């Protein structure tokens, strides 16, 4: 199986650049925006006691996904990246 052949040391470390940071934040922001409800709205829905079990479970899963994406956004925003370099034409 391929997973058995892949070693953690074989995965190269990416250079964290301003351009990569913007691209990752764009992808994560787009993913978060696709949800029809916010984290706060889902938390409010879960306070209700009249939710059917399947709906409650679906909201819990959706909320977990949003929290993961939000945490990823926070981590990428915290990257210490050098400012973009300006190319000088010669």
N, C-alpha and C positions, 0 to 999 in steps of 0.2 A: 504494500500500500504506500502511496506517496507520502502520507504524513509520517510514516516511520523513517523515511529517507531524509526528511527535512529537519535540519538542525537549527536551533535558535540563532546560532552564530552565523548561519548562512544568509540571514536576512540583513541587508545593509541598513545602517542608520541613516535616516534622511537628514539633510541639512535644513534646518529650520530657517526659511527665508521669509521676508515680508510677503512675497508673491505666493508662496505656499500657504502661509497663514491666511491670507485673504481668500484663497481658493477653498481651503478647508472650511473656513467660517461661512462662506457662501453656500457650500453643499449642506452643512449642518443647519444653517438658518433656513434654507429651502425645505429641508426635511421637517423641521419643527413647525414651519408655517403650514404644512399640509394637513395638520391636525385641525379639526373643526372646533375643538375646545382647548382652553389653556390648562396649564397645570393646576392653577387655582380653581378653575371651574370643575375639573375632575375631582379635586379634593373635596369640594363642596358637594358634589354628587354622591360621593362615598359616605357623607354624613347622613344621608337619607336612610331610613330603616325600611322603606317599602320597595326597595329594588329587588327584582328577581335575581336569583343566584348567578345565572349566566351573564346578565347585564353587569352585575357587580364585578364579576371576574373579568369581563372584557374591559371595564373601566380601569381595574387594577393593572391589567397588562399594559393598556395604553398609557397609563400614568407612569408605569415603570420605564417604558420606552422613552417617554418625554424627559424623564429625569436623567436617563443615560445620555441623551442627546444634549441636554442642558449642561450636564457635567463636562461633556466633551467640549462644548463651546467655551465654558469657563476655563478649562485647561489650555485650550489653544489660544484664547485671549491672553493668558498669562505667559505665553512663550516670550522669551527674551530674544528678540530678533534684531539684527542690525538694520538700520535704515537702508532703503534701497539705494544702491550705488548709482551715480549718474555717469553715464558713458560720455566720454569726450570724443568727438569726431576728430580724426586726424587726417 
